[in-house]
Amino acid sequence: MESQGGIRVVLADDNPDMLSAVRSTLGERFHIVAAVGDGEKAVSAVLELNPDALITDFSMPILHGLQVADSLQKGGSRAKIVLLTLHEDQELITACRPEYNHFATALRGSDTLLGSSHLVS
């Protein structure tokens, strides 16, 4: 919808400015199939649209990033997840448990987002 790239992505962030910034950062390399403002809508969009990836803020209304991941795992989604956060706390990174081997925790910023090998590989 937003672009015509090959990797299909759902974006989730409760901050419209961040949604716009991530959309711009991804540019033409990705096909944004949905952009939503809370964790519950992120789960619904991923399960309905079956994208290649979900790029989501960790601190979301209704469901936070790990709750979204748990719901998607239970729902059978194979979408890779990029968790955007300003948190640099090791406990947060540890919370992205090994069973979520598709996780990439990225500080908010275009260089880390586009450099996430978990998303583009």
Phi and psi restraints in degrees (range 20) as a CNS / XPLOR table:
assign (resid 1 and name C) (resid 2 and name N)
       (resid 2 and name CA) (resid 2 and name C) 1.0 -81.4 20.0 2
assign (resid 2 and name N) (resid 2 and name CA)
       (resid 2 and name C) (resid 3 and name N) 1.0 -37.2 20.0 2
assign (resid 2 and name C) (resid 3 and name N)
       (resid 3 and name CA) (resid 3 and name C) 1.0 -145.8 20.0 2
assign (resid 3 and name N) (resid 3 and name CA)
       (resid 3 and name C) (resid 4 and name N) 1.0 175.0 20.0 2
assign (resid 3 and name C) (resid 4 and name N)
       (resid 4 and name CA) (resid 4 and name C) 1.0 -115.5 20.0 2
assign (resid 4 and name N) (resid 4 and name CA)
       (resid 4 and name C) (resid 5 and name N) 1.0 20.5 20.0 2
assign (resid 4 and name C) (resid 5 and name N)
       (resid 5 and name CA) (resid 5 and name C) 1.0 -64.8 20.0 2
assign (resid 5 and name N) (resid 5 and name CA)
       (resid 5 and name C) (resid 6 and name N) 1.0 173.4 20.0 2
assign (resid 5 and name C) (resid 6 and name N)
       (resid 6 and name CA) (resid 6 and name C) 1.0 -84.1 20.0 2
assign (resid 6 and name N) (resid 6 and name CA)
       (resid 6 and name C) (resid 7 and name N) 1.0 -32.4 20.0 2
assign (resid 6 and name C) (resid 7 and name N)
       (resid 7 and name CA) (resid 7 and name C) 1.0 -83.4 20.0 2
assign (resid 7 and name N) (resid 7 and name CA)
       (resid 7 and name C) (resid 8 and name N) 1.0 120.7 20.0 2
assign (resid 7 and name C) (resid 8 and name N)
       (resid 8 and name CA) (resid 8 and name C) 1.0 -87.1 20.0 2
assign (resid 8 and name N) (resid 8 and name CA)
       (resid 8 and name C) (resid 9 and name N) 1.0 127.4 20.0 2
assign (resid 8 and name C) (resid 9 and name N)
       (resid 9 and name CA) (resid 9 and name C) 1.0 -131.5 20.0 2
assign (resid 9 and name N) (resid 9 and name CA)
       (resid 9 and name C) (resid 10 and name N) 1.0 139.2 20.0 2
assign (resid 9 and name C) (resid 10 and name N)
       (resid 10 and name CA) (resid 10 and name C) 1.0 -103.4 20.0 2
assign (resid 10 and name N) (resid 10 and name CA)
       (resid 10 and name C) (resid 11 and name N) 1.0 132.5 20.0 2
assign (resid 10 and name C) (resid 11 and name N)
       (resid 11 and name CA) (resid 11 and name C) 1.0 -104.1 20.0 2
assign (resid 11 and name N) (resid 11 and name CA)
       (resid 11 and name C) (resid 12 and name N) 1.0 141.8 20.0 2
assign (resid 11 and name C) (resid 12 and name N)
       (resid 12 and name CA) (resid 12 and name C) 1.0 -141.0 20.0 2
assign (resid 12 and name N) (resid 12 and name CA)
       (resid 12 and name C) (resid 13 and name N) 1.0 119.1 20.0 2
assign (resid 12 and name C) (resid 13 and name N)
       (resid 13 and name CA) (resid 13 and name C) 1.0 -161.7 20.0 2
assign (resid 13 and name N) (resid 13 and name CA)
       (resid 13 and name C) (resid 14 and name N) 1.0 139.3 20.0 2
assign (resid 13 and name C) (resid 14 and name N)
       (resid 14 and name CA) (resid 14 and name C) 1.0 -81.7 20.0 2
assign (resid 14 and name N) (resid 14 and name CA)
       (resid 14 and name C) (resid 15 and name N) 1.0 -3.8 20.0 2
assign (resid 14 and name C) (resid 15 and name N)
       (resid 15 and name CA) (resid 15 and name C) 1.0 -103.2 20.0 2
assign (resid 15 and name N) (resid 15 and name CA)
       (resid 15 and name C) (resid 16 and name N) 1.0 109.8 20.0 2
assign (resid 15 and name C) (resid 16 and name N)
       (resid 16 and name CA) (resid 16 and name C) 1.0 -58.2 20.0 2
assign (resid 16 and name N) (resid 16 and name CA)
       (resid 16 and name C) (resid 17 and name N) 1.0 -32.0 20.0 2
assign (resid 16 and name C) (resid 17 and name N)
       (resid 17 and name CA) (resid 17 and name C) 1.0 -66.1 20.0 2
assign (resid 17 and name N) (resid 17 and name CA)
       (resid 17 and name C) (resid 18 and name N) 1.0 -37.5 20.0 2
assign (resid 17 and name C) (resid 18 and name N)
       (resid 18 and name CA) (resid 18 and name C) 1.0 -69.2 20.0 2
assign (resid 18 and name N) (resid 18 and name CA)
       (resid 18 and name C) (resid 19 and name N) 1.0 -39.6 20.0 2
assign (resid 18 and name C) (resid 19 and name N)
       (resid 19 and name CA) (resid 19 and name C) 1.0 -57.6 20.0 2
assign (resid 19 and name N) (resid 19 and name CA)
       (resid 19 and name C) (resid 20 and name N) 1.0 -44.8 20.0 2
assign (resid 19 and name C) (resid 20 and name N)
       (resid 20 and name CA) (resid 20 and name C) 1.0 -64.0 20.0 2
assign (resid 20 and name N) (resid 20 and name CA)
       (resid 20 and name C) (resid 21 and name N) 1.0 -42.7 20.0 2
assign (resid 20 and name C) (resid 21 and name N)
       (resid 21 and name CA) (resid 21 and name C) 1.0 -64.6 20.0 2
assign (resid 21 and name N) (resid 21 and name CA)
       (resid 21 and name C) (resid 22 and name N) 1.0 -43.4 20.0 2
assign (resid 21 and name C) (resid 22 and name N)
       (resid 22 and name CA) (resid 22 and name C) 1.0 -66.2 20.0 2
assign (resid 22 and name N) (resid 22 and name CA)
       (resid 22 and name C) (resid 23 and name N) 1.0 -42.0 20.0 2
assign (resid 22 and name C) (resid 23 and name N)
       (resid 23 and name CA) (resid 23 and name C) 1.0 -57.3 20.0 2
assign (resid 23 and name N) (resid 23 and name CA)
       (resid 23 and name C) (resid 24 and name N) 1.0 -45.1 20.0 2
assign (resid 23 and name C) (resid 24 and name N)
       (resid 24 and name CA) (resid 24 and name C) 1.0 -66.6 20.0 2
assign (resid 24 and name N) (resid 24 and name CA)
       (resid 24 and name C) (resid 25 and name N) 1.0 -40.2 20.0 2
assign (resid 24 and name C) (resid 25 and name N)
       (resid 25 and name CA) (resid 25 and name C) 1.0 -62.9 20.0 2
assign (resid 25 and name N) (resid 25 and name CA)
       (resid 25 and name C) (resid 26 and name N) 1.0 -40.7 20.0 2
assign (resid 25 and name C) (resid 26 and name N)
       (resid 26 and name CA) (resid 26 and name C) 1.0 -69.5 20.0 2
assign (resid 26 and name N) (resid 26 and name CA)
       (resid 26 and name C) (resid 27 and name N) 1.0 -31.0 20.0 2
assign (resid 26 and name C) (resid 27 and name N)
       (resid 27 and name CA) (resid 27 and name C) 1.0 55.1 20.0 2
assign (resid 27 and name N) (resid 27 and name CA)
       (resid 27 and name C) (resid 28 and name N) 1.0 -142.5 20.0 2
assign (resid 27 and name C) (resid 28 and name N)
       (resid 28 and name CA) (resid 28 and name C) 1.0 -83.4 20.0 2
assign (resid 28 and name N) (resid 28 and name CA)
       (resid 28 and name C) (resid 29 and name N) 1.0 -6.4 20.0 2
assign (resid 28 and name C) (resid 29 and name N)
       (resid 29 and name CA) (resid 29 and name C) 1.0 -75.4 20.0 2
assign (resid 29 and name N) (resid 29 and name CA)
       (resid 29 and name C) (resid 30 and name N) 1.0 -13.8 20.0 2
assign (resid 29 and name C) (resid 30 and name N)
       (resid 30 and name CA) (resid 30 and name C) 1.0 -132.0 20.0 2
assign (resid 30 and name N) (resid 30 and name CA)
       (resid 30 and name C) (resid 31 and name N) 1.0 154.0 20.0 2
assign (resid 30 and name C) (resid 31 and name N)
       (resid 31 and name CA) (resid 31 and name C) 1.0 -108.8 20.0 2
assign (resid 31 and name N) (resid 31 and name CA)
       (resid 31 and name C) (resid 32 and name N) 1.0 106.4 20.0 2
assign (resid 31 and name C) (resid 32 and name N)
       (resid 32 and name CA) (resid 32 and name C) 1.0 -78.6 20.0 2
assign (resid 32 and name N) (resid 32 and name CA)
       (resid 32 and name C) (resid 33 and name N) 1.0 112.8 20.0 2
assign (resid 32 and name C) (resid 33 and name N)
       (resid 33 and name CA) (resid 33 and name C) 1.0 -92.6 20.0 2
assign (resid 33 and name N) (resid 33 and name CA)
       (resid 33 and name C) (resid 34 and name N) 1.0 -19.8 20.0 2
assign (resid 33 and name C) (resid 34 and name N)
       (resid 34 and name CA) (resid 34 and name C) 1.0 -164.5 20.0 2
assign (resid 34 and name N) (resid 34 and name CA)
       (resid 34 and name C) (resid 35 and name N) 1.0 151.2 20.0 2
assign (resid 34 and name C) (resid 35 and name N)
       (resid 35 and name CA) (resid 35 and name C) 1.0 -134.2 20.0 2
assign (resid 35 and name N) (resid 35 and name CA)
       (resid 35 and name C) (resid 36 and name N) 1.0 121.6 20.0 2
assign (resid 35 and name C) (resid 36 and name N)
       (resid 36 and name CA) (resid 36 and name C) 1.0 -127.7 20.0 2
assign (resid 36 and name N) (resid 36 and name CA)
       (resid 36 and name C) (resid 37 and name N) 1.0 165.1 20.0 2
assign (resid 36 and name C) (resid 37 and name N)
       (resid 37 and name CA) (resid 37 and name C) 1.0 -111.4 20.0 2
assign (resid 37 and name N) (resid 37 and name CA)
       (resid 37 and name C) (resid 38 and name N) 1.0 5.3 20.0 2
assign (resid 37 and name C) (resid 38 and name N)
       (resid 38 and name CA) (resid 38 and name C) 1.0 -153.3 20.0 2
assign (resid 38 and name N) (resid 38 and name CA)
       (resid 38 and name C) (resid 39 and name N) 1.0 166.6 20.0 2
assign (resid 38 and name C) (resid 39 and name N)
       (resid 39 and name CA) (resid 39 and name C) 1.0 -64.7 20.0 2
assign (resid 39 and name N) (resid 39 and name CA)
       (resid 39 and name C) (resid 40 and name N) 1.0 -37.3 20.0 2
assign (resid 39 and name C) (resid 40 and name N)
       (resid 40 and name CA) (resid 40 and name C) 1.0 -64.1 20.0 2
assign (resid 40 and name N) (resid 40 and name CA)
       (resid 40 and name C) (resid 41 and name N) 1.0 -42.5 20.0 2
assign (resid 40 and name C) (resid 41 and name N)
       (resid 41 and name CA) (resid 41 and name C) 1.0 -68.1 20.0 2
assign (resid 41 and name N) (resid 41 and name CA)
       (resid 41 and name C) (resid 42 and name N) 1.0 -31.3 20.0 2
assign (resid 41 and name C) (resid 42 and name N)
       (resid 42 and name CA) (resid 42 and name C) 1.0 -63.4 20.0 2
assign (resid 42 and name N) (resid 42 and name CA)
       (resid 42 and name C) (resid 43 and name N) 1.0 -45.5 20.0 2
assign (resid 42 and name C) (resid 43 and name N)
       (resid 43 and name CA) (resid 43 and name C) 1.0 -60.0 20.0 2
assign (resid 43 and name N) (resid 43 and name CA)
       (resid 43 and name C) (resid 44 and name N) 1.0 -48.1 20.0 2
assign (resid 43 and name C) (resid 44 and name N)
       (resid 44 and name CA) (resid 44 and name C) 1.0 -60.0 20.0 2
assign (resid 44 and name N) (resid 44 and name CA)
       (resid 44 and name C) (resid 45 and name N) 1.0 -45.0 20.0 2
assign (resid 44 and name C) (resid 45 and name N)
       (resid 45 and name CA) (resid 45 and name C) 1.0 -63.9 20.0 2
assign (resid 45 and name N) (resid 45 and name CA)
       (resid 45 and name C) (resid 46 and name N) 1.0 -43.4 20.0 2
assign (resid 45 and name C) (resid 46 and name N)
       (resid 46 and name CA) (resid 46 and name C) 1.0 -66.0 20.0 2
assign (resid 46 and name N) (resid 46 and name CA)
       (resid 46 and name C) (resid 47 and name N) 1.0 -44.8 20.0 2
assign (resid 46 and name C) (resid 47 and name N)
       (resid 47 and name CA) (resid 47 and name C) 1.0 -67.7 20.0 2
assign (resid 47 and name N) (resid 47 and name CA)
       (resid 47 and name C) (resid 48 and name N) 1.0 -32.5 20.0 2
assign (resid 47 and name C) (resid 48 and name N)
       (resid 48 and name CA) (resid 48 and name C) 1.0 -79.4 20.0 2
assign (resid 48 and name N) (resid 48 and name CA)
       (resid 48 and name C) (resid 49 and name N) 1.0 -41.5 20.0 2
assign (resid 48 and name C) (resid 49 and name N)
       (resid 49 and name CA) (resid 49 and name C) 1.0 -97.1 20.0 2
assign (resid 49 and name N) (resid 49 and name CA)
       (resid 49 and name C) (resid 50 and name N) 1.0 -13.8 20.0 2
assign (resid 49 and name C) (resid 50 and name N)
       (resid 50 and name CA) (resid 50 and name C) 1.0 50.2 20.0 2
assign (resid 50 and name N) (resid 50 and name CA)
       (resid 50 and name C) (resid 51 and name N) 1.0 57.0 20.0 2
assign (resid 50 and name C) (resid 51 and name N)
       (resid 51 and name CA) (resid 51 and name C) 1.0 -75.3 20.0 2
assign (resid 51 and name N) (resid 51 and name CA)
       (resid 51 and name C) (resid 52 and name N) 1.0 171.1 20.0 2
assign (resid 51 and name C) (resid 52 and name N)
       (resid 52 and name CA) (resid 52 and name C) 1.0 -74.5 20.0 2
assign (resid 52 and name N) (resid 52 and name CA)
       (resid 52 and name C) (resid 53 and name N) 1.0 -31.2 20.0 2
assign (resid 52 and name C) (resid 53 and name N)
       (resid 53 and name CA) (resid 53 and name C) 1.0 -150.0 20.0 2
assign (resid 53 and name N) (resid 53 and name CA)
       (resid 53 and name C) (resid 54 and name N) 1.0 155.1 20.0 2
assign (resid 53 and name C) (resid 54 and name N)
       (resid 54 and name CA) (resid 54 and name C) 1.0 -120.5 20.0 2
assign (resid 54 and name N) (resid 54 and name CA)
       (resid 54 and name C) (resid 55 and name N) 1.0 127.1 20.0 2
assign (resid 54 and name C) (resid 55 and name N)
       (resid 55 and name CA) (resid 55 and name C) 1.0 -110.0 20.0 2
assign (resid 55 and name N) (resid 55 and name CA)
       (resid 55 and name C) (resid 56 and name N) 1.0 115.1 20.0 2
assign (resid 55 and name C) (resid 56 and name N)
       (resid 56 and name CA) (resid 56 and name C) 1.0 -134.4 20.0 2
assign (resid 56 and name N) (resid 56 and name CA)
       (resid 56 and name C) (resid 57 and name N) 1.0 146.7 20.0 2
assign (resid 56 and name C) (resid 57 and name N)
       (resid 57 and name CA) (resid 57 and name C) 1.0 -70.1 20.0 2
assign (resid 57 and name N) (resid 57 and name CA)
       (resid 57 and name C) (resid 58 and name N) 1.0 145.5 20.0 2
assign (resid 57 and name C) (resid 58 and name N)
       (resid 58 and name CA) (resid 58 and name C) 1.0 -69.8 20.0 2
assign (resid 58 and name N) (resid 58 and name CA)
       (resid 58 and name C) (resid 59 and name N) 1.0 -45.9 20.0 2
assign (resid 58 and name C) (resid 59 and name N)
       (resid 59 and name CA) (resid 59 and name C) 1.0 -91.6 20.0 2
assign (resid 59 and name N) (resid 59 and name CA)
       (resid 59 and name C) (resid 60 and name N) 1.0 86.6 20.0 2
assign (resid 59 and name C) (resid 60 and name N)
       (resid 60 and name CA) (resid 60 and name C) 1.0 -114.8 20.0 2
assign (resid 60 and name N) (resid 60 and name CA)
       (resid 60 and name C) (resid 61 and name N) 1.0 152.5 20.0 2
assign (resid 60 and name C) (resid 61 and name N)
       (resid 61 and name CA) (resid 61 and name C) 1.0 -68.2 20.0 2
assign (resid 61 and name N) (resid 61 and name CA)
       (resid 61 and name C) (resid 62 and name N) 1.0 155.1 20.0 2
assign (resid 61 and name C) (resid 62 and name N)
       (resid 62 and name CA) (resid 62 and name C) 1.0 72.0 20.0 2
assign (resid 62 and name N) (resid 62 and name CA)
       (resid 62 and name C) (resid 63 and name N) 1.0 -62.7 20.0 2
assign (resid 62 and name C) (resid 63 and name N)
       (resid 63 and name CA) (resid 63 and name C) 1.0 -128.8 20.0 2
assign (resid 63 and name N) (resid 63 and name CA)
       (resid 63 and name C) (resid 64 and name N) 1.0 129.7 20.0 2
assign (resid 63 and name C) (resid 64 and name N)
       (resid 64 and name CA) (resid 64 and name C) 1.0 -82.3 20.0 2
assign (resid 64 and name N) (resid 64 and name CA)
       (resid 64 and name C) (resid 65 and name N) 1.0 175.0 20.0 2
assign (resid 64 and name C) (resid 65 and name N)
       (resid 65 and name CA) (resid 65 and name C) 1.0 -52.5 20.0 2
assign (resid 65 and name N) (resid 65 and name CA)
       (resid 65 and name C) (resid 66 and name N) 1.0 -44.3 20.0 2
assign (resid 65 and name C) (resid 66 and name N)
       (resid 66 and name CA) (resid 66 and name C) 1.0 -71.1 20.0 2
assign (resid 66 and name N) (resid 66 and name CA)
       (resid 66 and name C) (resid 67 and name N) 1.0 -32.5 20.0 2
assign (resid 66 and name C) (resid 67 and name N)
       (resid 67 and name CA) (resid 67 and name C) 1.0 -67.0 20.0 2
assign (resid 67 and name N) (resid 67 and name CA)
       (resid 67 and name C) (resid 68 and name N) 1.0 -38.0 20.0 2
assign (resid 67 and name C) (resid 68 and name N)
       (resid 68 and name CA) (resid 68 and name C) 1.0 -60.6 20.0 2
assign (resid 68 and name N) (resid 68 and name CA)
       (resid 68 and name C) (resid 69 and name N) 1.0 -47.2 20.0 2
assign (resid 68 and name C) (resid 69 and name N)
       (resid 69 and name CA) (resid 69 and name C) 1.0 -60.7 20.0 2
assign (resid 69 and name N) (resid 69 and name CA)
       (resid 69 and name C) (resid 70 and name N) 1.0 -43.6 20.0 2
assign (resid 69 and name C) (resid 70 and name N)
       (resid 70 and name CA) (resid 70 and name C) 1.0 -59.5 20.0 2
assign (resid 70 and name N) (resid 70 and name CA)
       (resid 70 and name C) (resid 71 and name N) 1.0 -45.3 20.0 2
assign (resid 70 and name C) (resid 71 and name N)
       (resid 71 and name CA) (resid 71 and name C) 1.0 -63.6 20.0 2
assign (resid 71 and name N) (resid 71 and name CA)
       (resid 71 and name C) (resid 72 and name N) 1.0 -40.2 20.0 2
assign (resid 71 and name C) (resid 72 and name N)
       (resid 72 and name CA) (resid 72 and name C) 1.0 -68.5 20.0 2
assign (resid 72 and name N) (resid 72 and name CA)
       (resid 72 and name C) (resid 73 and name N) 1.0 -39.2 20.0 2
assign (resid 72 and name C) (resid 73 and name N)
       (resid 73 and name CA) (resid 73 and name C) 1.0 -62.9 20.0 2
assign (resid 73 and name N) (resid 73 and name CA)
       (resid 73 and name C) (resid 74 and name N) 1.0 -45.3 20.0 2
assign (resid 73 and name C) (resid 74 and name N)
       (resid 74 and name CA) (resid 74 and name C) 1.0 -64.3 20.0 2
assign (resid 74 and name N) (resid 74 and name CA)
       (resid 74 and name C) (resid 75 and name N) 1.0 -30.3 20.0 2
assign (resid 74 and name C) (resid 75 and name N)
       (resid 75 and name CA) (resid 75 and name C) 1.0 -84.0 20.0 2
assign (resid 75 and name N) (resid 75 and name CA)
       (resid 75 and name C) (resid 76 and name N) 1.0 -1.4 20.0 2
assign (resid 75 and name C) (resid 76 and name N)
       (resid 76 and name CA) (resid 76 and name C) 1.0 84.5 20.0 2
assign (resid 76 and name N) (resid 76 and name CA)
       (resid 76 and name C) (resid 77 and name N) 1.0 12.8 20.0 2
assign (resid 76 and name C) (resid 77 and name N)
       (resid 77 and name CA) (resid 77 and name C) 1.0 -69.3 20.0 2
assign (resid 77 and name N) (resid 77 and name CA)
       (resid 77 and name C) (resid 78 and name N) 1.0 142.4 20.0 2
assign (resid 77 and name C) (resid 78 and name N)
       (resid 78 and name CA) (resid 78 and name C) 1.0 -109.1 20.0 2
assign (resid 78 and name N) (resid 78 and name CA)
       (resid 78 and name C) (resid 79 and name N) 1.0 9.8 20.0 2
assign (resid 78 and name C) (resid 79 and name N)
       (resid 79 and name CA) (resid 79 and name C) 1.0 -63.0 20.0 2
assign (resid 79 and name N) (resid 79 and name CA)
       (resid 79 and name C) (resid 80 and name N) 1.0 137.2 20.0 2
assign (resid 79 and name C) (resid 80 and name N)
       (resid 80 and name CA) (resid 80 and name C) 1.0 -74.9 20.0 2
assign (resid 80 and name N) (resid 80 and name CA)
       (resid 80 and name C) (resid 81 and name N) 1.0 148.7 20.0 2
assign (resid 80 and name C) (resid 81 and name N)
       (resid 81 and name CA) (resid 81 and name C) 1.0 -122.2 20.0 2
assign (resid 81 and name N) (resid 81 and name CA)
       (resid 81 and name C) (resid 82 and name N) 1.0 128.0 20.0 2
assign (resid 81 and name C) (resid 82 and name N)
       (resid 82 and name CA) (resid 82 and name C) 1.0 -109.4 20.0 2
assign (resid 82 and name N) (resid 82 and name CA)
       (resid 82 and name C) (resid 83 and name N) 1.0 120.8 20.0 2
assign (resid 82 and name C) (resid 83 and name N)
       (resid 83 and name CA) (resid 83 and name C) 1.0 -100.7 20.0 2
assign (resid 83 and name N) (resid 83 and name CA)
       (resid 83 and name C) (resid 84 and name N) 1.0 112.6 20.0 2
assign (resid 83 and name C) (resid 84 and name N)
       (resid 84 and name CA) (resid 84 and name C) 1.0 -90.1 20.0 2
assign (resid 84 and name N) (resid 84 and name CA)
       (resid 84 and name C) (resid 85 and name N) 1.0 133.5 20.0 2
assign (resid 84 and name C) (resid 85 and name N)
       (resid 85 and name CA) (resid 85 and name C) 1.0 -156.4 20.0 2
assign (resid 85 and name N) (resid 85 and name CA)
       (resid 85 and name C) (resid 86 and name N) 1.0 153.8 20.0 2
assign (resid 85 and name C) (resid 86 and name N)
       (resid 86 and name CA) (resid 86 and name C) 1.0 -93.2 20.0 2
assign (resid 86 and name N) (resid 86 and name CA)
       (resid 86 and name C) (resid 87 and name N) 1.0 -9.2 20.0 2
assign (resid 86 and name C) (resid 87 and name N)
       (resid 87 and name CA) (resid 87 and name C) 1.0 -70.1 20.0 2
assign (resid 87 and name N) (resid 87 and name CA)
       (resid 87 and name C) (resid 88 and name N) 1.0 130.7 20.0 2
assign (resid 87 and name C) (resid 88 and name N)
       (resid 88 and name CA) (resid 88 and name C) 1.0 -111.2 20.0 2
assign (resid 88 and name N) (resid 88 and name CA)
       (resid 88 and name C) (resid 89 and name N) 1.0 13.7 20.0 2
assign (resid 88 and name C) (resid 89 and name N)
       (resid 89 and name CA) (resid 89 and name C) 1.0 -70.7 20.0 2
assign (resid 89 and name N) (resid 89 and name CA)
       (resid 89 and name C) (resid 90 and name N) 1.0 129.6 20.0 2
assign (resid 89 and name C) (resid 90 and name N)
       (resid 90 and name CA) (resid 90 and name C) 1.0 -61.3 20.0 2
assign (resid 90 and name N) (resid 90 and name CA)
       (resid 90 and name C) (resid 91 and name N) 1.0 -31.4 20.0 2
assign (resid 90 and name C) (resid 91 and name N)
       (resid 91 and name CA) (resid 91 and name C) 1.0 -61.9 20.0 2
assign (resid 91 and name N) (resid 91 and name CA)
       (resid 91 and name C) (resid 92 and name N) 1.0 -37.5 20.0 2
assign (resid 91 and name C) (resid 92 and name N)
       (resid 92 and name CA) (resid 92 and name C) 1.0 -64.6 20.0 2
assign (resid 92 and name N) (resid 92 and name CA)
       (resid 92 and name C) (resid 93 and name N) 1.0 -45.8 20.0 2
assign (resid 92 and name C) (resid 93 and name N)
       (resid 93 and name CA) (resid 93 and name C) 1.0 -63.4 20.0 2
assign (resid 93 and name N) (resid 93 and name CA)
       (resid 93 and name C) (resid 94 and name N) 1.0 -40.6 20.0 2
assign (resid 93 and name C) (resid 94 and name N)
       (resid 94 and name CA) (resid 94 and name C) 1.0 -63.6 20.0 2
assign (resid 94 and name N) (resid 94 and name CA)
       (resid 94 and name C) (resid 95 and name N) 1.0 -32.8 20.0 2
assign (resid 94 and name C) (resid 95 and name N)
       (resid 95 and name CA) (resid 95 and name C) 1.0 -64.5 20.0 2
assign (resid 95 and name N) (resid 95 and name CA)
       (resid 95 and name C) (resid 96 and name N) 1.0 -22.1 20.0 2
assign (resid 95 and name C) (resid 96 and name N)
       (resid 96 and name CA) (resid 96 and name C) 1.0 -79.0 20.0 2
assign (resid 96 and name N) (resid 96 and name CA)
       (resid 96 and name C) (resid 97 and name N) 1.0 76.0 20.0 2
assign (resid 96 and name C) (resid 97 and name N)
       (resid 97 and name CA) (resid 97 and name C) 1.0 -54.3 20.0 2
assign (resid 97 and name N) (resid 97 and name CA)
       (resid 97 and name C) (resid 98 and name N) 1.0 155.9 20.0 2
assign (resid 97 and name C) (resid 98 and name N)
       (resid 98 and name CA) (resid 98 and name C) 1.0 -55.9 20.0 2
assign (resid 98 and name N) (resid 98 and name CA)
       (resid 98 and name C) (resid 99 and name N) 1.0 -30.1 20.0 2
assign (resid 98 and name C) (resid 99 and name N)
       (resid 99 and name CA) (resid 99 and name C) 1.0 -65.7 20.0 2
assign (resid 99 and name N) (resid 99 and name CA)
       (resid 99 and name C) (resid 100 and name N) 1.0 -15.4 20.0 2
assign (resid 99 and name C) (resid 100 and name N)
       (resid 100 and name CA) (resid 100 and name C) 1.0 -99.2 20.0 2
assign (resid 100 and name N) (resid 100 and name CA)
       (resid 100 and name C) (resid 101 and name N) 1.0 62.5 20.0 2
assign (resid 100 and name C) (resid 101 and name N)
       (resid 101 and name CA) (resid 101 and name C) 1.0 -69.5 20.0 2
assign (resid 101 and name N) (resid 101 and name CA)
       (resid 101 and name C) (resid 102 and name N) 1.0 -3.6 20.0 2
assign (resid 101 and name C) (resid 102 and name N)
       (resid 102 and name CA) (resid 102 and name C) 1.0 -94.6 20.0 2
assign (resid 102 and name N) (resid 102 and name CA)
       (resid 102 and name C) (resid 103 and name N) 1.0 7.9 20.0 2
assign (resid 102 and name C) (resid 103 and name N)
       (resid 103 and name CA) (resid 103 and name C) 1.0 -82.7 20.0 2
assign (resid 103 and name N) (resid 103 and name CA)
       (resid 103 and name C) (resid 104 and name N) 1.0 143.7 20.0 2
assign (resid 103 and name C) (resid 104 and name N)
       (resid 104 and name CA) (resid 104 and name C) 1.0 -135.7 20.0 2
assign (resid 104 and name N) (resid 104 and name CA)
       (resid 104 and name C) (resid 105 and name N) 1.0 122.4 20.0 2
assign (resid 104 and name C) (resid 105 and name N)
       (resid 105 and name CA) (resid 105 and name C) 1.0 -96.5 20.0 2
assign (resid 105 and name N) (resid 105 and name CA)
       (resid 105 and name C) (resid 106 and name N) 1.0 121.5 20.0 2
assign (resid 105 and name C) (resid 106 and name N)
       (resid 106 and name CA) (resid 106 and name C) 1.0 -124.7 20.0 2
assign (resid 106 and name N) (resid 106 and name CA)
       (resid 106 and name C) (resid 107 and name N) 1.0 135.5 20.0 2
assign (resid 106 and name C) (resid 107 and name N)
       (resid 107 and name CA) (resid 107 and name C) 1.0 -68.0 20.0 2
assign (resid 107 and name N) (resid 107 and name CA)
       (resid 107 and name C) (resid 108 and name N) 1.0 147.6 20.0 2
assign (resid 107 and name C) (resid 108 and name N)
       (resid 108 and name CA) (resid 108 and name C) 1.0 -61.1 20.0 2
assign (resid 108 and name N) (resid 108 and name CA)
       (resid 108 and name C) (resid 109 and name N) 1.0 122.6 20.0 2
assign (resid 108 and name C) (resid 109 and name N)
       (resid 109 and name CA) (resid 109 and name C) 1.0 163.2 20.0 2
assign (resid 109 and name N) (resid 109 and name CA)
       (resid 109 and name C) (resid 110 and name N) 1.0 141.9 20.0 2
assign (resid 109 and name C) (resid 110 and name N)
       (resid 110 and name CA) (resid 110 and name C) 1.0 -65.2 20.0 2
assign (resid 110 and name N) (resid 110 and name CA)
       (resid 110 and name C) (resid 111 and name N) 1.0 -34.7 20.0 2
assign (resid 110 and name C) (resid 111 and name N)
       (resid 111 and name CA) (resid 111 and name C) 1.0 -65.6 20.0 2
assign (resid 111 and name N) (resid 111 and name CA)
       (resid 111 and name C) (resid 112 and name N) 1.0 -40.1 20.0 2
assign (resid 111 and name C) (resid 112 and name N)
       (resid 112 and name CA) (resid 112 and name C) 1.0 -76.1 20.0 2
assign (resid 112 and name N) (resid 112 and name CA)
       (resid 112 and name C) (resid 113 and name N) 1.0 -32.9 20.0 2
assign (resid 112 and name C) (resid 113 and name N)
       (resid 113 and name CA) (resid 113 and name C) 1.0 -66.9 20.0 2
assign (resid 113 and name N) (resid 113 and name CA)
       (resid 113 and name C) (resid 114 and name N) 1.0 -52.9 20.0 2
assign (resid 113 and name C) (resid 114 and name N)
       (resid 114 and name CA) (resid 114 and name C) 1.0 -70.9 20.0 2
assign (resid 114 and name N) (resid 114 and name CA)
       (resid 114 and name C) (resid 115 and name N) 1.0 -22.2 20.0 2
assign (resid 114 and name C) (resid 115 and name N)
       (resid 115 and name CA) (resid 115 and name C) 1.0 -84.1 20.0 2
assign (resid 115 and name N) (resid 115 and name CA)
       (resid 115 and name C) (resid 116 and name N) 1.0 0.6 20.0 2
assign (resid 115 and name C) (resid 116 and name N)
       (resid 116 and name CA) (resid 116 and name C) 1.0 -72.9 20.0 2
assign (resid 116 and name N) (resid 116 and name CA)
       (resid 116 and name C) (resid 117 and name N) 1.0 105.5 20.0 2
assign (resid 116 and name C) (resid 117 and name N)
       (resid 117 and name CA) (resid 117 and name C) 1.0 -65.6 20.0 2
assign (resid 117 and name N) (resid 117 and name CA)
       (resid 117 and name C) (resid 118 and name N) 1.0 -24.5 20.0 2
assign (resid 117 and name C) (resid 118 and name N)
       (resid 118 and name CA) (resid 118 and name C) 1.0 -65.3 20.0 2
assign (resid 118 and name N) (resid 118 and name CA)
       (resid 118 and name C) (resid 119 and name N) 1.0 -29.4 20.0 2
assign (resid 118 and name C) (resid 119 and name N)
       (resid 119 and name CA) (resid 119 and name C) 1.0 -82.4 20.0 2
assign (resid 119 and name N) (resid 119 and name CA)
       (resid 119 and name C) (resid 120 and name N) 1.0 -43.6 20.0 2
assign (resid 119 and name C) (resid 120 and name N)
       (resid 120 and name CA) (resid 120 and name C) 1.0 -95.6 20.0 2
assign (resid 120 and name N) (resid 120 and name CA)
       (resid 120 and name C) (resid 121 and name N) 1.0 -5.8 20.0 2
